[in-house]
Amino acid sequence: MGGLVLSRKPEEGFYIIAPTGEKIFIKVLEQEDRTRDGTLRYYIQAPQDFQILREELYTESNGLDSKSKKTKHGGFTK
């Protein structure tokens, strides 16, 4: 699996396009120094049949340890 690191300014975004042509659009809403707790805020637009989950919810529901990317049973994820 590949990865990509992007830099975006507030109100700039990017698309994730599936092989099927379905698109997910993600836009930065606020810069880090403008939020109260130093977090970034995003707007995500995706088809209704896509699930959008925070990392901790995804890893928890799939039996993964979000910090080490190991399963709770000791195996590694792909």
N, C-alpha and C positions, 0 to 999 in steps of 0.2 A: 504494500500500500504506500502511496506517495503522500507528500505533505507540501504545504505552501505557507509561507509567512508573508502577510500583507501589512502594509502601513496605510491607514486611511485617516482622513481628517473628518471632523463632524460634518454630517450630511453627505458624505461620500459612502459608497457601498460597493458590493461585488455580487456576482451571480454564481451559483453552483448549478451546473446543468447535468442532469442524469443522461445516461446513454439513450434513454427513451425520449429525451427531449424535454422532460419536465424540468422546471426551473425553480430554484430557491433564491430569493434576493435578500441580502443582509446589508443593513445600513447602520453606520455608527451614528448614534443620536447625540452623545455628549462626550467631550474629551475628559480624560482621567482627572485632570486637576479641577474640573468644574463640578464634579459630583461630590457629595458629602463624605462618602467613605472610600474614595479613590477607585471605585469600580467604573467600568465602561458600561454604557447602555446601548443596546442594539435593537433595531427593528428587523424582524424576520418575516418575509412573505413567502409562503409555500403552498402548494396544492393541499386541499383539505385532507387527502388520504396520507399525507406525510405526518409522522410523529416528530415533534420537536421536544427533546428532553434535555434538561441540564445534565452535565456529565455525572454528577453524583447520583441522580435518579436512574440514569441508564446503567451505570456500573452496578448499582445496588440491585436493580431488577434482573440483571444478568449474572449475578453471583461473582462480580469482579471487585477487586480492591482498587479503587481509583488512583491511589498513589503509586502502587508498584505495577499495575496492570496485570497482576496475577489473579487467577480465579481463587475463590475461597478454598478450593480443593487442591491448590498447589500448582496447577498448570498455568502456562502463559497464554495470553491472547495472541492472535495473529498480528 
